[in-house]
Amino acid sequence: MQDNFTTPRLTLTPLTSNNDAFILELVNSPGWLQFIGDRKVGTLADAQAYIQKMNTDPTIKYWVVNTSGGEMPVEDTSVGVITVIQRDYLEFPDLGFAFLPRHQKSGYAFEASSVILNYLTKVLSHKSVLAITLPNNLTSIRLLKKLGFQFQKKMAIKEESVLLYGVNIT
């Protein structure tokens, strides 16, 4: 899978141990805790262990989304992550995203997700890409619909009700 992506405002790079402070903040943000769950990452050492775990799992790919200077000399800032996970209970890859609260509603999630979705469908020729979300995560549902995902079904994962969305490529 390709490592680096660039859009007019963003760069997406693989998650590394250098991202430990960012990951510590992200996985403890209110949205992550509410919609993804507590990963028990309370220290930089925990963040390093989390990153190591993600990077050694061949079914998971994490990209850190950073703002790029573009035309304006702005310092690069980590704002979120995009993930692709091949879950054992899904036939096709699961696209995920999480952004720090102060960088939401800026179009970054759509921009970064679009480039990864395009890569999965156009370059890797996936016939479908899926996404799961909690029913009350209205922000994610809006973004999935904007990306072209359509509701597939309600399903239970570990006794939790989730919604499955998919985008099919014809």
C-alpha positions, 0 to 999 in steps of 0.5 A: 500500500502506498505510504504518502499522499498529498492534497492541496492542503494536506499530507498523509504519512504513515503513523510512526513512533514520532507521532506519540504525543499526537496519538496520546491527544487524539485517542483521549479526545472526547469524540474518540472516547465516545465513538471509538472507545477508550484505548487505555492510552494515558502516557507517551509510553502507552502511545508508543505501545499503541503505535507499535501495535497498529504498525505490526498488525498487517490488517491495519494501515494508519496515515497521520493527516498533517496540514501542509504549508501550501501557498502560505508558510504555515507550520505542519500540524497533525490534525487527524488520522485515516485508517484502512482496516481489513476486519475479519467480519467484513468482506471489504476494507473498512475506511475510518477517520478521526480528527482532533476537535479543533480541526473538525469542520474544516474539510480536512476529513473529507479531503483526506478520506477522498484521497484514500478512497480514490487510491483504494478504488482506482489504484488498488481496484477494490470493488467496494469499501466499507465503513462502520459507525455508531448510530449516534455519530451523525458527523461521521454519517454525514461525511460518509454520505458526502463521500458517496457511501450508502447505508447497507445495514445495521449489525452487532459487533461485540454486542454493540449496534453499529451501522454499516455503510458502503461505496460500490465501484462499478 
